[in-house]
Amino acid sequence: MLDRRSQQLLIRLPARVAAGQTQAELFKPGDLEAWFAISSTTAQEWLKTWQGQGCCSLPRRASTFAPGS
């Protein structure tokens, strides 16, 4: 089971797709900062944690990730 934070992140994915956002599956630290009111450092730590758990893989740029990839 995903933790609440991860669930909240994944809930945003369909909304981004429905809104027609280009590359809606890629989340940036800035996205997390705005949604969760956290620092850039914390956002990057969360992204690394999710990657380590296999919830996502980091694409070419380490500052974005695609959930479930």
N, C-alpha and C positions, 0 to 999 in steps of 0.2 A: 504494500500500500504506500502511496506517495504521502509525504508530509503535507501539511496545510499550505505551506509556502509554494511548494511545487504544484499543488492543485490549482492555486490561484493563478500561477503563471500559465498553466496549460489552458485555463478557462479563457484567457485573453487571446489565444491563438485563433479560434474560430471567429471571434469578433474582428480581429485584424484582417482575416481572409474576407469576411463579409463586407468589410469596409473597402476592400479592393486595394489594400496596401501592397506595394511591390515588396517582394521578399518578406511576406508577413511571418514566415516561419523563423526569421532571424531576429533574435532579441539582443539588444546592446546593453551594456551596463547602464547607460543613460535611461533606458526604458525602465529598468528595475529601480533606479534611483527615484524616478518620478512616481512610479506606482506604489512603492513601499516606503518612500521617504527615508532612504538610506544613503550612506556615503558611497562614493565611487569604489573605494577599497572594499567595502562590504559587498557591493554588487559583484565585483570581480571574484571575491572569495566564494560567493554563492554559485556563480557560473562554474568555477573550478570544482566545487563540491558536486554539482549536478553531473558534470562530465565524469568525475570519478565514480559516481554511482551508476553510470551508464544511461542516465536519463537524456543525455544529449551528446553531441559531438561538436567540437569547435571547428568551424570552417576555416578557410584560408587566413582570415584575420582573427586573432585571438580575442578581440573585443566584442565578438558576436557569437551566437550559437544557435543551433537549430534543435529544438526539443525532439527527442525520440529518434534522432538520426543515427 
